[in-house]
Amino acid sequence: MACGVQVRAAAVTTRDDAGSHDTLRHADDPVGGLARAASTSGDSDSIACLTGAFLGARYGMSAWPADWQHRIEYADQLATLATAWD
C-alpha cells in the first residue's frame, strides 16, 4: 500500500463520489479508471483529477505507465512524502 493510504468512498460531493466510484471500480486498472473519469459527462476534469490522486495515493508511481511518470507534477515531492510516510 503506497503511503499507507487506503481508498474509501466518501459521500462528500458529486465530484468526490464520482472520483471514489471510478477509483474503486477500476482499482486493478488505474489507467482505465482515469480514462473513465476523464470521459464522464459533467465536471470530468475534476473527477479525473480526484481519481488520479486517489489511485496515485493508493498505488504510487507504479500505477502509471513509465512514459507518463515524468509528466506528473510534483512527482519528486510526492515520492519524498511517500518514502517518509512508509
PyMOL Python script that loads the backbone (N, CA, C, O; Angstrom):
from pymol import cmd

cmd.read_pdbstr("""\
ATOM      1  N   MET A   1       0.845  -1.158   0.000  1.00  0.00           N
ATOM      2  CA  MET A   1       0.000   0.000   0.000  1.00  0.00           C
ATOM      3  C   MET A   1       0.898   1.231   0.000  1.00  0.00           C
ATOM      4  O   MET A   1       1.559   1.502   1.003  1.00  0.00           O
ATOM      5  N   ALA A   2       0.939   1.980  -1.094  1.00  0.00           N
ATOM      6  CA  ALA A   2       1.770   3.170  -1.191  1.00  0.00           C
ATOM      7  C   ALA A   2       1.308   4.221  -0.194  1.00  0.00           C
ATOM      8  O   ALA A   2       0.113   4.505  -0.099  1.00  0.00           O
ATOM      9  N   CYS A   3       2.216   4.783   0.526  1.00  0.00           N
ATOM     10  CA  CYS A   3       1.945   5.837   1.511  1.00  0.00           C
ATOM     11  C   CYS A   3       1.029   5.367   2.632  1.00  0.00           C
ATOM     12  O   CYS A   3       0.575   6.195   3.421  1.00  0.00           O
ATOM     13  N   GLY A   4       0.740   4.089   2.736  1.00  0.00           N
ATOM     14  CA  GLY A   4      -0.135   3.606   3.784  1.00  0.00           C
ATOM     15  C   GLY A   4      -1.555   4.121   3.689  1.00  0.00           C
ATOM     16  O   GLY A   4      -2.261   4.184   4.695  1.00  0.00           O
ATOM     17  N   VAL A   5      -1.981   4.491   2.493  1.00  0.00           N
ATOM     18  CA  VAL A   5      -3.305   5.087   2.319  1.00  0.00           C
ATOM     19  C   VAL A   5      -4.282   4.030   1.844  1.00  0.00           C
ATOM     20  O   VAL A   5      -3.984   3.269   0.924  1.00  0.00           O
ATOM     21  N   GLN A   6      -5.423   3.982   2.455  1.00  0.00           N
ATOM     22  CA  GLN A   6      -6.491   3.110   1.997  1.00  0.00           C
ATOM     23  C   GLN A   6      -7.539   3.982   1.328  1.00  0.00           C
ATOM     24  O   GLN A   6      -7.927   5.021   1.863  1.00  0.00           O
ATOM     25  N   VAL A   7      -7.995   3.558   0.163  1.00  0.00           N
ATOM     26  CA  VAL A   7      -9.011   4.311  -0.565  1.00  0.00           C
ATOM     27  C   VAL A   7     -10.379   3.889  -0.059  1.00  0.00           C
ATOM     28  O   VAL A   7     -10.709   2.703  -0.030  1.00  0.00           O
ATOM     29  N   ARG A   8     -11.161   4.867   0.336  1.00  0.00           N
ATOM     30  CA  ARG A   8     -12.529   4.615   0.797  1.00  0.00           C
ATOM     31  C   ARG A   8     -13.449   5.592   0.110  1.00  0.00           C
ATOM     32  O   ARG A   8     -13.107   6.763  -0.052  1.00  0.00           O
ATOM     33  N   ALA A   9     -14.610   5.125  -0.294  1.00  0.00           N
ATOM     34  CA  ALA A   9     -15.609   6.005  -0.894  1.00  0.00           C
ATOM     35  C   ALA A   9     -16.191   6.891   0.194  1.00  0.00           C
ATOM     36  O   ALA A   9     -16.442   6.441   1.312  1.00  0.00           O
ATOM     37  N   ALA A  10     -16.399   8.135  -0.142  1.00  0.00           N
ATOM     38  CA  ALA A  10     -16.987   9.068   0.820  1.00  0.00           C
ATOM     39  C   ALA A  10     -18.027   9.917   0.107  1.00  0.00           C
ATOM     40  O   ALA A  10     -17.781  10.421  -0.988  1.00  0.00           O
ATOM     41  N   ALA A  11     -19.171  10.073   0.720  1.00  0.00           N
ATOM     42  CA  ALA A  11     -20.232  10.886   0.132  1.00  0.00           C
ATOM     43  C   ALA A  11     -20.046  12.326   0.570  1.00  0.00           C
ATOM     44  O   ALA A  11     -20.648  12.759   1.553  1.00  0.00           O
ATOM     45  N   VAL A  12     -19.227  13.066  -0.143  1.00  0.00           N
ATOM     46  CA  VAL A  12     -18.961  14.457   0.196  1.00  0.00           C
ATOM     47  C   VAL A  12     -19.580  15.369  -0.841  1.00  0.00           C
ATOM     48  O   VAL A  12     -20.411  16.215  -0.509  1.00  0.00           O
ATOM     49  N   THR A  13     -19.187  15.207  -2.088  1.00  0.00           N
ATOM     50  CA  THR A  13     -19.780  15.965  -3.186  1.00  0.00           C
ATOM     51  C   THR A  13     -19.937  15.033  -4.369  1.00  0.00           C
ATOM     52  O   THR A  13     -19.453  13.901  -4.346  1.00  0.00           O
ATOM     53  N   THR A  14     -20.605  15.502  -5.391  1.00  0.00           N
ATOM     54  CA  THR A  14     -20.774  14.697  -6.596  1.00  0.00           C
ATOM     55  C   THR A  14     -19.424  14.342  -7.196  1.00  0.00           C
ATOM     56  O   THR A  14     -19.213  13.201  -7.608  1.00  0.00           O
ATOM     57  N   ARG A  15     -18.498  15.308  -7.252  1.00  0.00           N
ATOM     58  CA  ARG A  15     -17.172  15.027  -7.811  1.00  0.00           C
ATOM     59  C   ARG A  15     -16.450  13.984  -6.974  1.00  0.00           C
ATOM     60  O   ARG A  15     -15.851  13.058  -7.523  1.00  0.00           O
ATOM     61  N   ASP A  16     -16.500  14.121  -5.640  1.00  0.00           N
ATOM     62  CA  ASP A  16     -15.838  13.140  -4.787  1.00  0.00           C
ATOM     63  C   ASP A  16     -16.455  11.761  -4.960  1.00  0.00           C
ATOM     64  O   ASP A  16     -15.748  10.754  -5.011  1.00  0.00           O
ATOM     65  N   ASP A  17     -17.778  11.724  -5.051  1.00  0.00           N
ATOM     66  CA  ASP A  17     -18.458  10.445  -5.248  1.00  0.00           C
ATOM     67  C   ASP A  17     -18.015   9.801  -6.550  1.00  0.00           C
ATOM     68  O   ASP A  17     -17.694   8.613  -6.583  1.00  0.00           O
ATOM     69  N   ALA A  18     -17.998  10.573  -7.612  1.00  0.00           N
ATOM     70  CA  ALA A  18     -17.617  10.031  -8.917  1.00  0.00           C
ATOM     71  C   ALA A  18     -16.159   9.600  -8.918  1.00  0.00           C
ATOM     72  O   ALA A  18     -15.827   8.539  -9.447  1.00  0.00           O
ATOM     73  N   GLY A  19     -15.282  10.411  -8.330  1.00  0.00           N
ATOM     74  CA  GLY A  19     -13.873  10.044  -8.248  1.00  0.00           C
ATOM     75  C   GLY A  19     -13.668   8.788  -7.431  1.00  0.00           C
ATOM     76  O   GLY A  19     -12.872   7.927  -7.803  1.00  0.00           O
ATOM     77  N   SER A  20     -14.379   8.673  -6.318  1.00  0.00           N
ATOM     78  CA  SER A  20     -14.292   7.473  -5.487  1.00  0.00           C
ATOM     79  C   SER A  20     -14.827   6.263  -6.237  1.00  0.00           C
ATOM     80  O   SER A  20     -14.240   5.182  -6.190  1.00  0.00           O
ATOM     81  N   HIS A  21     -15.933   6.453  -6.923  1.00  0.00           N
ATOM     82  CA  HIS A  21     -16.533   5.353  -7.690  1.00  0.00           C
ATOM     83  C   HIS A  21     -15.575   4.860  -8.757  1.00  0.00           C
ATOM     84  O   HIS A  21     -15.358   3.655  -8.883  1.00  0.00           O
ATOM     85  N   ASP A  22     -14.998   5.771  -9.529  1.00  0.00           N
ATOM     86  CA  ASP A  22     -14.071   5.372 -10.581  1.00  0.00           C
ATOM     87  C   ASP A  22     -12.831   4.705  -9.995  1.00  0.00           C
ATOM     88  O   ASP A  22     -12.295   3.762 -10.577  1.00  0.00           O
ATOM     89  N   THR A  23     -12.377   5.194  -8.847  1.00  0.00           N
ATOM     90  CA  THR A  23     -11.221   4.591  -8.192  1.00  0.00           C
ATOM     91  C   THR A  23     -11.514   3.165  -7.764  1.00  0.00           C
ATOM     92  O   THR A  23     -10.724   2.260  -8.030  1.00  0.00           O
ATOM     93  N   LEU A  24     -12.637   2.962  -7.109  1.00  0.00           N
ATOM     94  CA  LEU A  24     -12.973   1.634  -6.613  1.00  0.00           C
ATOM     95  C   LEU A  24     -13.339   0.674  -7.732  1.00  0.00           C
ATOM     96  O   LEU A  24     -13.004  -0.509  -7.677  1.00  0.00           O
ATOM     97  N   ARG A  25     -14.016   1.178  -8.733  1.00  0.00           N
ATOM     98  CA  ARG A  25     -14.445   0.330  -9.851  1.00  0.00           C
ATOM     99  C   ARG A  25     -13.261  -0.153 -10.677  1.00  0.00           C
ATOM    100  O   ARG A  25     -13.303  -1.244 -11.244  1.00  0.00           O
ATOM    101  N   HIS A  26     -12.214   0.645 -10.747  1.00  0.00           N
ATOM    102  CA  HIS A  26     -11.055   0.312 -11.579  1.00  0.00           C
ATOM    103  C   HIS A  26      -9.788   0.163 -10.737  1.00  0.00           C
ATOM    104  O   HIS A  26      -8.697   0.512 -11.188  1.00  0.00           O
ATOM    105  N   ALA A  27      -9.930  -0.347  -9.533  1.00  0.00           N
ATOM    106  CA  ALA A  27      -8.778  -0.466  -8.637  1.00  0.00           C
ATOM    107  C   ALA A  27      -7.665  -1.322  -9.229  1.00  0.00           C
ATOM    108  O   ALA A  27      -6.494  -1.101  -8.922  1.00  0.00           O
ATOM    109  N   ASP A  28      -8.007  -2.289 -10.066  1.00  0.00           N
ATOM    110  CA  ASP A  28      -6.992  -3.147 -10.675  1.00  0.00           C
ATOM    111  C   ASP A  28      -6.508  -2.620 -12.020  1.00  0.00           C
ATOM    112  O   ASP A  28      -5.662  -3.243 -12.662  1.00  0.00           O
ATOM    113  N   ASP A  29      -7.036  -1.477 -12.450  1.00  0.00           N
ATOM    114  CA  ASP A  29      -6.670  -0.879 -13.737  1.00  0.00           C
ATOM    115  C   ASP A  29      -6.669   0.646 -13.600  1.00  0.00           C
ATOM    116  O   ASP A  29      -7.610   1.301 -14.049  1.00  0.00           O
ATOM    117  N   PRO A  30      -5.621   1.224 -12.984  1.00  0.00           N
ATOM    118  CA  PRO A  30      -5.597   2.662 -12.762  1.00  0.00           C
ATOM    119  C   PRO A  30      -5.749   3.493 -14.030  1.00  0.00           C
ATOM    120  O   PRO A  30      -6.438   4.512 -14.019  1.00  0.00           O
ATOM    121  N   VAL A  31      -5.118   3.075 -15.118  1.00  0.00           N
ATOM    122  CA  VAL A  31      -5.231   3.842 -16.367  1.00  0.00           C
ATOM    123  C   VAL A  31      -6.666   3.794 -16.888  1.00  0.00           C
ATOM    124  O   VAL A  31      -7.182   4.802 -17.371  1.00  0.00           O
ATOM    125  N   GLY A  32      -7.308   2.643 -16.795  1.00  0.00           N
ATOM    126  CA  GLY A  32      -8.709   2.527 -17.185  1.00  0.00           C
ATOM    127  C   GLY A  32      -9.617   3.392 -16.333  1.00  0.00           C
ATOM    128  O   GLY A  32     -10.546   4.019 -16.843  1.00  0.00           O
ATOM    129  N   GLY A  33      -9.351   3.425 -15.037  1.00  0.00           N
ATOM    130  CA  GLY A  33     -10.130   4.273 -14.141  1.00  0.00           C
ATOM    131  C   GLY A  33      -9.982   5.736 -14.469  1.00  0.00           C
ATOM    132  O   GLY A  33     -10.957   6.488 -14.446  1.00  0.00           O
ATOM    133  N   LEU A  34      -8.762   6.145 -14.775  1.00  0.00           N
ATOM    134  CA  LEU A  34      -8.515   7.533 -15.141  1.00  0.00           C
ATOM    135  C   LEU A  34      -9.188   7.868 -16.471  1.00  0.00           C
ATOM    136  O   LEU A  34      -9.755   8.950 -16.628  1.00  0.00           O
ATOM    137  N   ALA A  35      -9.125   6.943 -17.423  1.00  0.00           N
ATOM    138  CA  ALA A  35      -9.781   7.158 -18.714  1.00  0.00           C
ATOM    139  C   ALA A  35     -11.287   7.288 -18.546  1.00  0.00           C
ATOM    140  O   ALA A  35     -11.912   8.151 -19.160  1.00  0.00           O
ATOM    141  N   ARG A  36     -11.863   6.436 -17.721  1.00  0.00           N
ATOM    142  CA  ARG A  36     -13.304   6.521 -17.472  1.00  0.00           C
ATOM    143  C   ARG A  36     -13.669   7.845 -16.824  1.00  0.00           C
ATOM    144  O   ARG A  36     -14.650   8.482 -17.208  1.00  0.00           O
ATOM    145  N   ALA A  37     -12.880   8.258 -15.843  1.00  0.00           N
ATOM    146  CA  ALA A  37     -13.151   9.518 -15.145  1.00  0.00           C
ATOM    147  C   ALA A  37     -13.062  10.709 -16.094  1.00  0.00           C
ATOM    148  O   ALA A  37     -13.878  11.627 -16.022  1.00  0.00           O
ATOM    149  N   ALA A  38     -12.073  10.692 -16.980  1.00  0.00           N
ATOM    150  CA  ALA A  38     -11.883  11.809 -17.905  1.00  0.00           C
ATOM    151  C   ALA A  38     -12.953  11.872 -18.979  1.00  0.00           C
ATOM    152  O   ALA A  38     -13.148  12.919 -19.597  1.00  0.00           O
ATOM    153  N   SER A  39     -13.644  10.775 -19.208  1.00  0.00           N
ATOM    154  CA  SER A  39     -14.650  10.753 -20.272  1.00  0.00           C
ATOM    155  C   SER A  39     -16.085  10.819 -19.750  1.00  0.00           C
ATOM    156  O   SER A  39     -17.032  10.635 -20.514  1.00  0.00           O
ATOM    157  N   THR A  40     -16.246  11.079 -18.468  1.00  0.00           N
ATOM    158  CA  THR A  40     -17.594  11.213 -17.923  1.00  0.00           C
ATOM    159  C   THR A  40     -18.192  12.545 -18.332  1.00  0.00           C
ATOM    160  O   THR A  40     -17.478  13.474 -18.711  1.00  0.00           O
ATOM    161  N   SER A  41     -19.490  12.622 -18.252  1.00  0.00           N
ATOM    162  CA  SER A  41     -20.132  13.907 -18.533  1.00  0.00           C
ATOM    163  C   SER A  41     -20.024  14.789 -17.297  1.00  0.00           C
ATOM    164  O   SER A  41     -19.800  14.296 -16.191  1.00  0.00           O
ATOM    165  N   GLY A  42     -20.180  16.069 -17.486  1.00  0.00           N
ATOM    166  CA  GLY A  42     -20.131  16.986 -16.352  1.00  0.00           C
ATOM    167  C   GLY A  42     -18.726  17.470 -16.090  1.00  0.00           C
ATOM    168  O   GLY A  42     -17.994  17.821 -17.015  1.00  0.00           O
ATOM    169  N   ASP A  43     -18.358  17.487 -14.847  1.00  0.00           N
ATOM    170  CA  ASP A  43     -17.083  18.053 -14.403  1.00  0.00           C
ATOM    171  C   ASP A  43     -15.959  17.023 -14.509  1.00  0.00           C
ATOM    172  O   ASP A  43     -15.315  16.690 -13.515  1.00  0.00           O
ATOM    173  N   SER A  44     -15.731  16.522 -15.727  1.00  0.00           N
ATOM    174  CA  SER A  44     -14.820  15.396 -15.923  1.00  0.00           C
ATOM    175  C   SER A  44     -13.371  15.718 -15.567  1.00  0.00           C
ATOM    176  O   SER A  44     -12.638  14.826 -15.141  1.00  0.00           O
ATOM    177  N   ASP A  45     -12.941  16.968 -15.730  1.00  0.00           N
ATOM    178  CA  ASP A  45     -11.556  17.281 -15.384  1.00  0.00           C
ATOM    179  C   ASP A  45     -11.325  17.156 -13.880  1.00  0.00           C
ATOM    180  O   ASP A  45     -10.282  16.661 -13.451  1.00  0.00           O
ATOM    181  N   SER A  46     -12.279  17.597 -13.087  1.00  0.00           N
ATOM    182  CA  SER A  46     -12.157  17.469 -11.630  1.00  0.00           C
ATOM    183  C   SER A  46     -12.279  16.011 -11.198  1.00  0.00           C
ATOM    184  O   SER A  46     -11.560  15.557 -10.308  1.00  0.00           O
ATOM    185  N   ILE A  47     -13.187  15.288 -11.830  1.00  0.00           N
ATOM    186  CA  ILE A  47     -13.370  13.870 -11.498  1.00  0.00           C
ATOM    187  C   ILE A  47     -12.103  13.094 -11.832  1.00  0.00           C
ATOM    188  O   ILE A  47     -11.674  12.244 -11.053  1.00  0.00           O
ATOM    189  N   ALA A  48     -11.507  13.378 -12.975  1.00  0.00           N
ATOM    190  CA  ALA A  48     -10.262  12.705 -13.360  1.00  0.00           C
ATOM    191  C   ALA A  48      -9.122  13.093 -12.414  1.00  0.00           C
ATOM    192  O   ALA A  48      -8.289  12.256 -12.065  1.00  0.00           O
ATOM    193  N   CYS A  49      -9.089  14.339 -12.009  1.00  0.00           N
ATOM    194  CA  CYS A  49      -8.057  14.795 -11.077  1.00  0.00           C
ATOM    195  C   CYS A  49      -8.153  14.032  -9.762  1.00  0.00           C
ATOM    196  O   CYS A  49      -7.148  13.539  -9.249  1.00  0.00           O
ATOM    197  N   LEU A  50      -9.358  13.936  -9.220  1.00  0.00           N
ATOM    198  CA  LEU A  50      -9.553  13.210  -7.964  1.00  0.00           C
ATOM    199  C   LEU A  50      -9.240  11.722  -8.129  1.00  0.00           C
ATOM    200  O   LEU A  50      -8.589  11.123  -7.273  1.00  0.00           O
ATOM    201  N   THR A  51      -9.700  11.138  -9.218  1.00  0.00           N
ATOM    202  CA  THR A  51      -9.448   9.713  -9.457  1.00  0.00           C
ATOM    203  C   THR A  51      -7.954   9.452  -9.546  1.00  0.00           C
ATOM    204  O   THR A  51      -7.450   8.506  -8.942  1.00  0.00           O
ATOM    205  N   GLY A  52      -7.243  10.285 -10.296  1.00  0.00           N
ATOM    206  CA  GLY A  52      -5.788  10.133 -10.409  1.00  0.00           C
ATOM    207  C   GLY A  52      -5.089  10.284  -9.067  1.00  0.00           C
ATOM    208  O   GLY A  52      -4.151   9.548  -8.761  1.00  0.00           O
ATOM    209  N   ALA A  53      -5.549  11.240  -8.269  1.00  0.00           N
ATOM    210  CA  ALA A  53      -4.959  11.444  -6.948  1.00  0.00           C
ATOM    211  C   ALA A  53      -5.212  10.244  -6.041  1.00  0.00           C
ATOM    212  O   ALA A  53      -4.307   9.788  -5.342  1.00  0.00           O
ATOM    213  N   PHE A  54      -6.452   9.730  -6.051  1.00  0.00           N
ATOM    214  CA  PHE A  54      -6.776   8.571  -5.223  1.00  0.00           C
ATOM    215  C   PHE A  54      -5.956   7.351  -5.639  1.00  0.00           C
ATOM    216  O   PHE A  54      -5.377   6.666  -4.796  1.00  0.00           O
ATOM    217  N   LEU A  55      -5.914   7.089  -6.935  1.00  0.00           N
ATOM    218  CA  LEU A  55      -5.177   5.921  -7.423  1.00  0.00           C
ATOM    219  C   LEU A  55      -3.681   6.079  -7.199  1.00  0.00           C
ATOM    220  O   LEU A  55      -3.000   5.119  -6.836  1.00  0.00           O
ATOM    221  N   GLY A  56      -3.166   7.287  -7.412  1.00  0.00           N
ATOM    222  CA  GLY A  56      -1.750   7.539  -7.165  1.00  0.00           C
ATOM    223  C   GLY A  56      -1.385   7.374  -5.699  1.00  0.00           C
ATOM    224  O   GLY A  56      -0.324   6.843  -5.372  1.00  0.00           O
ATOM    225  N   ALA A  57      -2.272   7.834  -4.812  1.00  0.00           N
ATOM    226  CA  ALA A  57      -2.025   7.673  -3.377  1.00  0.00           C
ATOM    227  C   ALA A  57      -2.047   6.203  -2.988  1.00  0.00           C
ATOM    228  O   ALA A  57      -1.278   5.769  -2.130  1.00  0.00           O
ATOM    229  N   ARG A  58      -2.911   5.457  -3.607  1.00  0.00           N
ATOM    230  CA  ARG A  58      -3.040   4.032  -3.273  1.00  0.00           C
ATOM    231  C   ARG A  58      -1.899   3.192  -3.827  1.00  0.00           C
ATOM    232  O   ARG A  58      -1.349   2.346  -3.122  1.00  0.00           O
ATOM    233  N   TYR A  59      -1.540   3.420  -5.090  1.00  0.00           N
ATOM    234  CA  TYR A  59      -0.582   2.543  -5.768  1.00  0.00           C
ATOM    235  C   TYR A  59       0.778   3.166  -6.013  1.00  0.00           C
ATOM    236  O   TYR A  59       1.710   2.460  -6.399  1.00  0.00           O
ATOM    237  N   GLY A  60       0.923   4.457  -5.801  1.00  0.00           N
ATOM    238  CA  GLY A  60       2.199   5.115  -6.049  1.00  0.00           C
ATOM    239  C   GLY A  60       2.456   5.290  -7.535  1.00  0.00           C
ATOM    240  O   GLY A  60       1.564   5.111  -8.364  1.00  0.00           O
ATOM    241  N   MET A  61       3.688   5.643  -7.852  1.00  0.00           N
ATOM    242  CA  MET A  61       4.062   5.917  -9.242  1.00  0.00           C
ATOM    243  C   MET A  61       3.885   4.700 -10.142  1.00  0.00           C
ATOM    244  O   MET A  61       3.691   4.840 -11.350  1.00  0.00           O
ATOM    245  N   SER A  62       3.951   3.522  -9.563  1.00  0.00           N
ATOM    246  CA  SER A  62       3.822   2.308 -10.378  1.00  0.00           C
ATOM    247  C   SER A  62       2.432   2.149 -10.983  1.00  0.00           C
ATOM    248  O   SER A  62       2.226   1.297 -11.847  1.00  0.00           O
ATOM    249  N   ALA A  63       1.477   2.963 -10.536  1.00  0.00           N
ATOM    250  CA  ALA A  63       0.129   2.912 -11.110  1.00  0.00           C
ATOM    251  C   ALA A  63       0.115   3.391 -12.554  1.00  0.00           C
ATOM    252  O   ALA A  63      -0.765   3.023 -13.332  1.00  0.00           O
ATOM    253  N   TRP A  64       1.090   4.210 -12.903  1.00  0.00           N
ATOM    254  CA  TRP A  64       1.075   4.888 -14.204  1.00  0.00           C
ATOM    255  C   TRP A  64       2.136   4.334 -15.135  1.00  0.00           C
ATOM    256  O   TRP A  64       3.196   3.900 -14.685  1.00  0.00           O
ATOM    257  N   PRO A  65       1.857   4.347 -16.433  1.00  0.00           N
ATOM    258  CA  PRO A  65       2.861   3.902 -17.411  1.00  0.00           C
ATOM    259  C   PRO A  65       4.151   4.715 -17.261  1.00  0.00           C
ATOM    260  O   PRO A  65       4.119   5.898 -16.922  1.00  0.00           O
ATOM    261  N   ALA A  66       5.266   4.066 -17.517  1.00  0.00           N
ATOM    262  CA  ALA A  66       6.572   4.712 -17.346  1.00  0.00           C
ATOM    263  C   ALA A  66       6.677   6.014 -18.137  1.00  0.00           C
ATOM    264  O   ALA A  66       7.262   6.985 -17.658  1.00  0.00           O
ATOM    265  N   ASP A  67       6.116   6.038 -19.338  1.00  0.00           N
ATOM    266  CA  ASP A  67       6.232   7.254 -20.144  1.00  0.00           C
ATOM    267  C   ASP A  67       5.339   8.394 -19.635  1.00  0.00           C
ATOM    268  O   ASP A  67       5.458   9.519 -20.118  1.00  0.00           O
ATOM    269  N   TRP A  68       4.461   8.131 -18.684  1.00  0.00           N
ATOM    270  CA  TRP A  68       3.651   9.191 -18.061  1.00  0.00           C
ATOM    271  C   TRP A  68       4.337   9.763 -16.828  1.00  0.00           C
ATOM    272  O   TRP A  68       4.126  10.925 -16.482  1.00  0.00           O
ATOM    273  N   GLN A  69       5.147   8.962 -16.171  1.00  0.00           N
ATOM    274  CA  GLN A  69       5.651   9.315 -14.849  1.00  0.00           C
ATOM    275  C   GLN A  69       6.446  10.612 -14.820  1.00  0.00           C
ATOM    276  O   GLN A  69       6.406  11.332 -13.822  1.00  0.00           O
ATOM    277  N   HIS A  70       7.161  10.922 -15.882  1.00  0.00           N
ATOM    278  CA  HIS A  70       7.942  12.175 -15.904  1.00  0.00           C
ATOM    279  C   HIS A  70       7.052  13.406 -16.051  1.00  0.00           C
ATOM    280  O   HIS A  70       7.516  14.532 -15.872  1.00  0.00           O
ATOM    281  N   ARG A  71       5.780  13.198 -16.374  1.00  0.00           N
ATOM    282  CA  ARG A  71       4.857  14.316 -16.575  1.00  0.00           C
ATOM    283  C   ARG A  71       4.007  14.626 -15.342  1.00  0.00           C
ATOM    284  O   ARG A  71       3.216  15.569 -15.367  1.00  0.00           O
ATOM    285  N   ILE A  72       4.154  13.862 -14.281  1.00  0.00           N
ATOM    286  CA  ILE A  72       3.367  14.067 -13.073  1.00  0.00           C
ATOM    287  C   ILE A  72       3.946  15.249 -12.299  1.00  0.00           C
ATOM    288  O   ILE A  72       5.111  15.245 -11.899  1.00  0.00           O
ATOM    289  N   GLU A  73       3.109  16.249 -12.102  1.00  0.00           N
ATOM    290  CA  GLU A  73       3.541  17.459 -11.416  1.00  0.00           C
ATOM    291  C   GLU A  73       3.892  17.135  -9.964  1.00  0.00           C
ATOM    292  O   GLU A  73       3.159  16.416  -9.286  1.00  0.00           O
ATOM    293  N   TYR A  74       5.004  17.664  -9.502  1.00  0.00           N
ATOM    294  CA  TYR A  74       5.491  17.473  -8.135  1.00  0.00           C
ATOM    295  C   TYR A  74       5.828  16.015  -7.821  1.00  0.00           C
ATOM    296  O   TYR A  74       5.776  15.605  -6.661  1.00  0.00           O
ATOM    297  N   ALA A  75       6.168  15.237  -8.834  1.00  0.00           N
ATOM    298  CA  ALA A  75       6.470  13.815  -8.628  1.00  0.00           C
ATOM    299  C   ALA A  75       7.589  13.618  -7.615  1.00  0.00           C
ATOM    300  O   ALA A  75       7.525  12.705  -6.792  1.00  0.00           O
ATOM    301  N   ASP A  76       8.608  14.458  -7.667  1.00  0.00           N
ATOM    302  CA  ASP A  76       9.723  14.313  -6.732  1.00  0.00           C
ATOM    303  C   ASP A  76       9.282  14.551  -5.287  1.00  0.00           C
ATOM    304  O   ASP A  76       9.708  13.844  -4.374  1.00  0.00           O
ATOM    305  N   GLN A  77       8.431  15.548  -5.092  1.00  0.00           N
ATOM    306  CA  GLN A  77       7.939  15.834  -3.741  1.00  0.00           C
ATOM    307  C   GLN A  77       6.984  14.744  -3.258  1.00  0.00           C
ATOM    308  O   GLN A  77       6.989  14.387  -2.080  1.00  0.00           O
ATOM    309  N   LEU A  78       6.172  14.222  -4.160  1.00  0.00           N
ATOM    310  CA  LEU A  78       5.262  13.132  -3.798  1.00  0.00           C
ATOM    311  C   LEU A  78       6.045  11.880  -3.418  1.00  0.00           C
ATOM    312  O   LEU A  78       5.683  11.181  -2.473  1.00  0.00           O
ATOM    313  N   ALA A  79       7.117  11.600  -4.153  1.00  0.00           N
ATOM    314  CA  ALA A  79       7.951  10.432  -3.842  1.00  0.00           C
ATOM    315  C   ALA A  79       8.622  10.597  -2.478  1.00  0.00           C
ATOM    316  O   ALA A  79       8.722   9.636  -1.715  1.00  0.00           O
ATOM    317  N   THR A  80       9.078  11.802  -2.173  1.00  0.00           N
ATOM    318  CA  THR A  80       9.671  12.070  -0.873  1.00  0.00           C
ATOM    319  C   THR A  80       8.657  11.869   0.243  1.00  0.00           C
ATOM    320  O   THR A  80       8.967  11.271   1.273  1.00  0.00           O
ATOM    321  N   LEU A  81       7.455  12.367   0.037  1.00  0.00           N
ATOM    322  CA  LEU A  81       6.387  12.205   1.025  1.00  0.00           C
ATOM    323  C   LEU A  81       6.048  10.722   1.216  1.00  0.00           C
ATOM    324  O   LEU A  81       5.872  10.262   2.344  1.00  0.00           O
ATOM    325  N   ALA A  82       5.958   9.989   0.122  1.00  0.00           N
ATOM    326  CA  ALA A  82       5.645   8.557   0.205  1.00  0.00           C
ATOM    327  C   ALA A  82       6.711   7.807   0.976  1.00  0.00           C
ATOM    328  O   ALA A  82       6.395   6.934   1.785  1.00  0.00           O
ATOM    329  N   THR A  83       7.965   8.135   0.736  1.00  0.00           N
ATOM    330  CA  THR A  83       9.074   7.478   1.447  1.00  0.00           C
ATOM    331  C   THR A  83       9.016   7.776   2.935  1.00  0.00           C
ATOM    332  O   THR A  83       9.222   6.887   3.762  1.00  0.00           O
ATOM    333  N   ALA A  84       8.737   9.031   3.275  1.00  0.00           N
ATOM    334  CA  ALA A  84       8.639   9.422   4.677  1.00  0.00           C
ATOM    335  C   ALA A  84       7.427   8.770   5.348  1.00  0.00           C
ATOM    336  O   ALA A  84       7.476   8.440   6.532  1.00  0.00           O
ATOM    337  N   TRP A  85       6.349   8.587   4.596  1.00  0.00           N
ATOM    338  CA  TRP A  85       5.120   8.018   5.151  1.00  0.00           C
ATOM    339  C   TRP A  85       5.310   6.546   5.489  1.00  0.00           C
ATOM    340  O   TRP A  85       4.840   6.065   6.520  1.00  0.00           O
ATOM    341  N   ASP A  86       6.017   5.829   4.592  1.00  0.00           N
ATOM    342  CA  ASP A  86       6.234   4.386   4.814  1.00  0.00           C
ATOM    343  C   ASP A  86       7.119   4.224   5.992  1.00  0.00           C
ATOM    344  O   ASP A  86       7.442   3.099   6.372  1.00  0.00           O
TER     345      ASP A  86
END
""", "prot")
cmd.dss("prot")
cmd.show_as("cartoon", "prot")
cmd.util.cbc("prot")
cmd.orient("prot")
